[in-house]
Amino acid sequence: MSQEAELPGMRVTKEQLQIICCRYYFASQFVAGKQVLELGCGPGLGLGYLSQSATRVIGGDYDEDNLRLAQRHYEDRVELALLDAHNLPFKDNCFDVVVVMATIIYLQLDSFFNECYRVLKKGGMLVFCIPNKDQPSFQRSPLSKNYFSVPELSELLSPHFDAKFFGAFPIYKESKSTKSRYAIVAKAGKALTLIFRGEKIKELLSRFFLDTSVLKEEIEDGMAEDIQPEPVSGDTPTTQYRVLYAVAYAR
């Protein structure tokens, strides 16, 4: 199981919870009455939320431990599949919407986008989010190098999709004190990932410096403020948002 996975029972900051919830608040706008596949669903935090309006939701992940957590919580409420996102075990043109949140940074996007296009119906949508590498003081995950600017994503999507891009969590809205607290935890966390039991120490630091709560098994309305992302140009990098969203329409 990835050491970066967002798992039920973990302590998360108010901002982390906001980011997690808003992924599914945003994606839910596109799934009503649709056949939906979420790839990289992890323990299924958003599967129940998407299922409230979708006709059918399948959650897929490559990690058996993640899927066991999802199965334990949802039982027969949603369908789950162990899979490789680069080689999907589904027929052509069988989904209206493919959703992939956060985990997109661990994928080879050229082959992944080709597979999404294959399983989507004509006019179907690929909805995803990714950390914005062009934000000031951006820190990469030690487990991934797959970060892309808006123009780079637009180019990768262009063979099969017409995409619209959005920015979320504006940098300027963070207070100086908030930035300072996050900087302390981020710098310490970067060093702690290299030592034994570093993740546990990082969690304790987060509790001390930041306002945290326990992550539940399933996203619900009211868990966080529904902050909608704002449209951004697909032609130039943007530096003012922490998270980028894309809604790509299959031609």
C-alpha angles and dihedrals in degrees: 000000000000114000087222096055117125102233133182111262095032119124111243132181122249089254093050090051090048092053093047094048095045091056089065096035086059097042092048090069090071104043107066109132091355139126103244135192120191112197120200088020092162111190089348102258092160103030095092092047093052090045092061091078107012121093091224134003127193119188117206131188138158093223116086093198091057092050092049089057090050092047092050091054103038101031102178098349095096137018119248131197134188105222152144111247090214092058109032119198094223136101123255119277097008104127134062095199135022115196124193121171130189094330091079089092089070095055135087096242101202094058092035093054090048090055092047090052091050096054095040123090117238106282090019120141136241109201119188145149133211135180111264108247091193095064116111115271092007114182118205124219112256087228099056142045095178102111121138139187121232093261091049091051090047090054093048091050096043099089093065110005143058105215138199119198133209137186125219136190102025114225094223093062093068114097121231091249091052091049090049094052093047091047091055093050093042094051093046092044093054090057095040094057087071098056136068113276088003094140091057092050090047090054090053091050090051091053092051099046102029139048104252139179137185116270112236127219094252137032114240138181112273096026088110138000112279100237109180119214121244126236116260132186118268091211103065136038116256123218101183102075132067096207133038125207128194132194108193122188119210112233 
